[in-house]
Amino acid sequence: MIKRITFPGRYIQGPGVINKIGKYVTTYGKKALILGSPSGLKATEEAMMKSLAETNIETIIDHNFGRECSYEEVSRLANIGNDEKADIVIGVGGGKALDTAKAVAHKLRAKTIIVPTVASSDAACTAVSVMYTPDHVFKGYQFYSTNPDLIAVDTNVIARSPVRLLISGMGDALATWWESNARASAYAKDLTCGGSRPGHITMAALTLAKLCYDTLLKCGVEARRSCEEGVSTPALEEIVEANTLLSSVAVENTGTAAAHSIYDGFTILGQKHKLYHGEVVAFGTVVQLILEGQPEKDLYEVINFCDNVGLPYTLADMNLADITDEELMEVAKRTTDPAEFIHGYTFPVTPESVFDSIKAADSMGIAFKERK
């Protein structure tokens, strides 16, 4: 039996990390191409440029990021990097900017340095970029043979980021244990994202997935309050690590199951619900537990967590109180597209079973609210 696990090269997290980034980066190269979202650069640029200058790292900073991880944007930035002979690419911001930085570094064969300014997803640590057209039409995934070389997370910056993005990151991380557990169990059949078969997943990956879940339950509410106050606390530190590192390593080495396929299903509604990725994934986690027939105590534990931190667990919470059964069936049909990970179960998953599970999740959520 062959098992394997992948990790980022180096992960550094804490208050004020951005003020020391030059020291961390200096071992990777001499000239850095820096790209990022406007808000991400605004939060970090002054301190980052000062630190890089102190360690004699030459910099080229691009302020024209198109806000989308597209092949066109990657080519534009790679051309700049080639002309300037950059041997480091530093990505600053949220998932789109970080995925773009990974793709540009891959094209340049440069070192990849990631500076997340929000903790809304696990994109920072993964060896993949999600590619779109410039008009935000999904095109596919670009995989890499190695994870980013360095992830530097300044929790003072995260503490001052929008609270809703931190909560959305908790929603994405919430699915990690349940999807990892599903992929590792006897009722899973497909390969994981890391290439392992069910039963061949490392103890480390499963342990990190469970630690991610336990950390959410323990620290989620307090971390939300910390972010509301704009302060870095031990609880916020632990949630940032759960959202950014634990979830990433676990999901990349175990895989996704129903919750993320359900998210994909709801994307056919466009911006009708106006929710972030992790918010929809949280509701998808409740649906997954019903689809799998998990015990009520686990269902209510997840619902209670969502209620406590402010994640959606009913269709009304998703701004979809008026969704029709016809629309919901279309969501279920997209969820069960043949390419989706939801078919990794040994039991058949149909649009009808997904539809029923969504309706049941909504009903359980409504009943929970009525009993509060």
DRENLOKOL-46143 format. One line per field, with one value per residue (C-alpha): x, y, z; residue in three letters; residue number from 1. Coordinates in pm, whole numbers, always signed. Layout:
<sites>
X	(X|...)
Y	(Y|...)
Z	(Z|...)
sefi	(ALA|...)
gulum	(NUM|...)
</sites>
This chain:
<sites>
X	(+0|+148|+48|+155|+96|+189|+262|+361|+734|+712|+423|+471|+183|+152|+102|+345|+475|+453|+715|+970|+886|+1219|+1403|+1182|+1201|+1576|+1661|+1441|+1584|+1689|+1417|+1044|+743|+462|+95|-223|-573|-610|-732|-459|-183|-332|-312|+46|+242|+415|+542|+625|+827|+1020|+1112|+1211|+1429|+1607|+1715|+1813|+1534|+1467|+1096|+860|+507|+205|-106|-312|-434|-755|-929|-960|-730|-733|-482|-472|-379|-120|+43|+48|+216|+455|+574|+656|+838|+1036|+1137|+1250|+1413|+1217|+1304|+1033|+659|+475|+96|-99|-470|-748|-792|-796|-470|-302|-405|-276|+58|+94|+25|+268|+543|+490|+522|+839|+980|+1014|+964|+610|+553|+195|+71|-300|-478|-805|-872|-1169|-1039|-757|-622|-300|-139|-264|-81|-365|-511|-877|-881|-1153|-1209|-1166|-1548|-1556|-1658|-1500|-1246|-1075|-798|-423|-226|+138|+394|+477|+293|+388|+737|+635|+305|+335|+17|+5|-282|-292|-388|-644|-794|-870|-1023|-1403|-1560|-1783|-1480|-1340|-1678|-1694|-1351|-1492|-1773|-1525|-1318|-1632|-1668|-1309|-1358|-1687|-1562|-1228|-1410|-1638|-1347|-1156|-1450|-1566|-1838|-1595|-1447|-1263|-906|-845|-708|-363|-391|-453|-725|-978|-808|-468|-508|-241|-318|-166|-419|-717|-582|-541|-895|-1035|-819|-956|-1314|-1243|-1072|-1375|-1605|-1369|-1263|-1507|-1732|-1448|-1252|-1551|-1570|-1197|-1231|-1529|-1303|-1009|-776|-556|-623|-525|-871|-833|-484|-622|-910|-678|-459|-763|-904|-571|-339|-526|-813|-575|-345|-637|-851|-560|-462|-809|-1045|-1390|-1725|-2084|-2056|-1846|-2049|-2359|-2182|-2118|-2488|-2595|-2364|-2624|-2830|-2561|-2559|-2921|-2818|-2520|-2320|-1951|-1812|-1768|-2118|-2273|-2035|-2155|-2513|-2379|-2219|-2558|-2701|-2413|-2472|-2837|-2744|-2508|-2757|-2531|-2661|-2882|-2636|-2373|-2625|-2731|-2371|-2298|-2621|-2555|-2204|-2343|-2599|-2338|-2093|-2342|-2324|-2636|-2817|-3157|-3257|-3384|-3038|-2908|-3146|-3340|-3663|-3858|-3669|-3906|-3889|-3813|-3510|-3400|-3415|-3191|-2945|-2963|-2902|-2592|-2473|-2483|-2300|-2094|-1766|-1856|-1689|-2030|-2015|-1722|-1967|-2029|-2404|-2574|-2638|-2918|-3072|-3374|-3170|-2987|-3315|-3466|-3158|-3166|-3533|-3468|-3173|-3389|-3666|-3424|-3276|-3619|-3713|-3388|-3466|-3818|-3682|-3424)
Y	(+0|+334|+650|+1005|+1357|+1703|+2021|+2379|+2443|+2677|+2831|+3135|+3297|+3564|+3933|+4157|+3887|+4131|+4351|+4069|+3928|+4040|+3813|+3518|+3580|+3641|+3269|+3218|+3467|+3823|+3985|+3969|+4035|+4140|+4121|+4144|+4274|+4648|+4589|+4334|+4565|+4858|+4657|+4536|+4733|+4990|+4742|+4477|+4707|+4846|+4497|+4375|+4682|+4621|+4276|+4402|+4221|+4402|+4447|+4505|+4570|+4542|+4738|+4634|+4290|+4222|+4062|+3731|+3430|+3396|+3266|+3614|+3774|+3506|+3564|+3943|+3913|+3640|+3865|+4134|+3877|+3751|+4101|+4184|+3844|+3791|+3473|+3519|+3583|+3727|+3705|+3928|+3922|+3665|+3346|+3498|+3688|+3393|+3146|+3390|+3420|+3040|+3022|+3305|+3151|+2818|+2982|+3164|+2865|+3107|+3060|+3115|+3337|+3374|+3657|+3606|+3917|+3736|+3391|+3314|+2997|+2742|+2862|+2991|+2652|+2436|+2324|+2424|+2734|+2764|+2922|+3147|+3364|+3740|+3751|+3498|+3188|+2877|+2711|+2443|+2364|+2401|+2162|+2194|+1939|+2135|+2354|+2720|+2768|+3009|+3124|+3432|+3516|+3837|+3793|+4166|+4213|+3930|+4077|+4400|+4223|+4197|+3971|+3804|+3675|+3511|+3348|+3230|+3071|+2886|+2758|+2624|+2467|+2321|+2081|+1958|+1691|+1562|+1544|+1394|+1138|+1050|+1006|+786|+566|+231|+392|+591|+460|+736|+862|+1161|+1492|+1379|+1056|+816|+554|+527|+340|+468|+817|+910|+933|+1281|+1410|+1271|+1396|+1747|+1733|+1643|+1907|+2161|+2073|+2067|+2406|+2558|+2434|+2555|+2895|+3002|+3230|+3403|+3447|+3617|+3859|+3928|+4013|+4237|+4429|+4420|+4251|+3942|+3695|+3330|+3226|+3425|+3280|+2927|+2992|+3152|+2843|+2616|+2808|+2854|+2562|+2273|+2277|+2307|+2017|+1797|+1854|+1830|+1494|+1350|+1519|+1670|+1492|+1618|+1961|+2115|+1949|+2106|+2443|+2383|+2305|+2637|+2828|+2784|+3047|+3304|+3583|+3529|+3427|+3669|+3448|+3366|+3024|+2913|+3025|+2797|+2514|+2535|+2469|+2198|+2030|+1999|+1855|+1609|+1474|+1408|+1247|+1012|+935|+1066|+1068|+1357|+1458|+1531|+1719|+1940|+1997|+2136|+2339|+2481|+2587|+2759|+2939|+3053|+3202|+3328|+3073|+2980|+2653|+2714|+2824|+3150|+3209|+3165|+3439|+3165|+3150|+3190|+2932|+2704|+2325|+2349|+2570|+2345|+2042|+2223|+2281|+1908|+1816|+2039|+1894|+1545|+1631|+1320|+1504|+1595|+1443|+1357|+1036|+914|+725|+356|+422|+595|+969|+1106|+1448|+1322|+1217|+1550|+1742|+1551|+1608|+1984|+2001|+1796|+2018|+2327|+2169|+2071|+2420|+2582|+2349|+2438|+2809|+2756|+2579|+2847)
Z	(+0|-112|+73|+4|+129|-2|+193|+112|+141|+439|+632|+856|+1046|+1311|+1389|+1200|+962|+671|+839|+817|+476|+327|+568|+473|+97|+64|+50|-258|-508|-579|-790|-719|-939|-703|-804|-606|-557|-492|-136|-67|-185|+3|+326|+279|+20|+239|+497|+239|+12|+310|+430|+84|+30|+362|+237|-110|-295|-623|-693|-981|-858|-1086|-983|-1285|-1178|-1368|-1065|-1249|-1272|-1651|-1903|-2054|-1722|-1651|-1990|-1940|-1602|-1714|-1997|-1741|-1528|-1827|-1933|-1580|-1520|-1198|-1009|-742|-779|-478|-481|-241|-162|-192|-392|-743|-694|-522|-794|-1056|-875|-871|-1244|-1327|-1113|-1285|-1626|-1522|-1331|-1041|-668|-542|-238|-117|+108|+192|+319|+392|+538|+314|+149|+139|-198|-42|+14|-273|-587|-820|-982|-1078|-1423|-1566|-1869|-1813|-1787|-1500|-1693|-1541|-1773|-1567|-1323|-1364|-1142|-1036|-925|-609|-362|-303|-161|+115|+265|+489|+682|+884|+1129|+1202|+837|+853|+1172|+984|+683|+632|+896|+642|+452|+765|+827|+466|+515|+815|+592|+340|+620|+779|+488|+516|+783|+648|+290|+399|+612|+321|+79|+322|+416|+293|+83|-132|-454|-642|-616|-392|-520|-407|-605|-316|-316|-33|+249|+133|+277|+531|+899|+890|+636|+826|+1157|+1016|+876|+1217|+1387|+1141|+1239|+1612|+1588|+1419|+1695|+1966|+1833|+1562|+1764|+1948|+1624|+1466|+1758|+1730|+1362|+1438|+1675|+1432|+1680|+1658|+1941|+1998|+1877|+1555|+1505|+1531|+1292|+1036|+1052|+1020|+722|+545|+628|+790|+544|+248|+338|+438|+130|-112|+31|+83|-158|-183|-182|-191|-23|-299|-573|-418|-431|-802|-844|-694|-931|-1208|-1026|-1097|-840|-738|-387|-367|-133|-108|-191|+171|+267|+5|+96|+458|+349|+118|+419|+590|+269|+243|+593|+508|+177|+361|+637|+914|+1275|+1385|+1655|+1389|+1178|+1464|+1570|+1224|+1214|+1560|+1453|+1144|+1358|+1609|+1359|+1101|+819|+618|+689|+529|+180|+329|+478|+124|+1|-179|+20|-302|-509|-700|-704|-1075|-1009|-724|-951|-1198|-911|-830|-1193|-1208|-877|-1027|-1348|-1440|-1373|-1015|-708|-565|-770|-560|-337|-385|-368|-663|-635|-851|-904|-713|-409|-405|-444|-153|+63|-4|+91|+405|+503|+464|+673|+952|+953|+979|+1265|+1444|+1417|+1553|+1860|+1941)
sefi	(MET|ILE|LYS|ARG|ILE|THR|PHE|PRO|GLY|ARG|TYR|ILE|GLN|GLY|PRO|GLY|VAL|ILE|ASN|LYS|ILE|GLY|LYS|TYR|VAL|THR|THR|TYR|GLY|LYS|LYS|ALA|LEU|ILE|LEU|GLY|SER|PRO|SER|GLY|LEU|LYS|ALA|THR|GLU|GLU|ALA|MET|MET|LYS|SER|LEU|ALA|GLU|THR|ASN|ILE|GLU|THR|ILE|ILE|ASP|HIS|ASN|PHE|GLY|ARG|GLU|CYS|SER|TYR|GLU|GLU|VAL|SER|ARG|LEU|ALA|ASN|ILE|GLY|ASN|ASP|GLU|LYS|ALA|ASP|ILE|VAL|ILE|GLY|VAL|GLY|GLY|GLY|LYS|ALA|LEU|ASP|THR|ALA|LYS|ALA|VAL|ALA|HIS|LYS|LEU|ARG|ALA|LYS|THR|ILE|ILE|VAL|PRO|THR|VAL|ALA|SER|SER|ASP|ALA|ALA|CYS|THR|ALA|VAL|SER|VAL|MET|TYR|THR|PRO|ASP|HIS|VAL|PHE|LYS|GLY|TYR|GLN|PHE|TYR|SER|THR|ASN|PRO|ASP|LEU|ILE|ALA|VAL|ASP|THR|ASN|VAL|ILE|ALA|ARG|SER|PRO|VAL|ARG|LEU|LEU|ILE|SER|GLY|MET|GLY|ASP|ALA|LEU|ALA|THR|TRP|TRP|GLU|SER|ASN|ALA|ARG|ALA|SER|ALA|TYR|ALA|LYS|ASP|LEU|THR|CYS|GLY|GLY|SER|ARG|PRO|GLY|HIS|ILE|THR|MET|ALA|ALA|LEU|THR|LEU|ALA|LYS|LEU|CYS|TYR|ASP|THR|LEU|LEU|LYS|CYS|GLY|VAL|GLU|ALA|ARG|ARG|SER|CYS|GLU|GLU|GLY|VAL|SER|THR|PRO|ALA|LEU|GLU|GLU|ILE|VAL|GLU|ALA|ASN|THR|LEU|LEU|SER|SER|VAL|ALA|VAL|GLU|ASN|THR|GLY|THR|ALA|ALA|ALA|HIS|SER|ILE|TYR|ASP|GLY|PHE|THR|ILE|LEU|GLY|GLN|LYS|HIS|LYS|LEU|TYR|HIS|GLY|GLU|VAL|VAL|ALA|PHE|GLY|THR|VAL|VAL|GLN|LEU|ILE|LEU|GLU|GLY|GLN|PRO|GLU|LYS|ASP|LEU|TYR|GLU|VAL|ILE|ASN|PHE|CYS|ASP|ASN|VAL|GLY|LEU|PRO|TYR|THR|LEU|ALA|ASP|MET|ASN|LEU|ALA|ASP|ILE|THR|ASP|GLU|GLU|LEU|MET|GLU|VAL|ALA|LYS|ARG|THR|THR|ASP|PRO|ALA|GLU|PHE|ILE|HIS|GLY|TYR|THR|PHE|PRO|VAL|THR|PRO|GLU|SER|VAL|PHE|ASP|SER|ILE|LYS|ALA|ALA|ASP|SER|MET|GLY|ILE|ALA|PHE|LYS|GLU|ARG|LYS)
gulum	(1|2|3|4|5|6|7|8|9|10|11|12|13|14|15|16|17|18|19|20|21|22|23|24|25|26|27|28|29|30|31|32|33|34|35|36|37|38|39|40|41|42|43|44|45|46|47|48|49|50|51|52|53|54|55|56|57|58|59|60|61|62|63|64|65|66|67|68|69|70|71|72|73|74|75|76|77|78|79|80|81|82|83|84|85|86|87|88|89|90|91|92|93|94|95|96|97|98|99|100|101|102|103|104|105|106|107|108|109|110|111|112|113|114|115|116|117|118|119|120|121|122|123|124|125|126|127|128|129|130|131|132|133|134|135|136|137|138|139|140|141|142|143|144|145|146|147|148|149|150|151|152|153|154|155|156|157|158|159|160|161|162|163|164|165|166|167|168|169|170|171|172|173|174|175|176|177|178|179|180|181|182|183|184|185|186|187|188|189|190|191|192|193|194|195|196|197|198|199|200|201|202|203|204|205|206|207|208|209|210|211|212|213|214|215|216|217|218|219|220|221|222|223|224|225|226|227|228|229|230|231|232|233|234|235|236|237|238|239|240|241|242|243|244|245|246|247|248|249|250|251|252|253|254|255|256|257|258|259|260|261|262|263|264|265|266|267|268|269|270|271|272|273|274|275|276|277|278|279|280|281|282|283|284|285|286|287|288|289|290|291|292|293|294|295|296|297|298|299|300|301|302|303|304|305|306|307|308|309|310|311|312|313|314|315|316|317|318|319|320|321|322|323|324|325|326|327|328|329|330|331|332|333|334|335|336|337|338|339|340|341|342|343|344|345|346|347|348|349|350|351|352|353|354|355|356|357|358|359|360|361|362|363|364|365|366|367|368|369|370|371|372)
</sites>
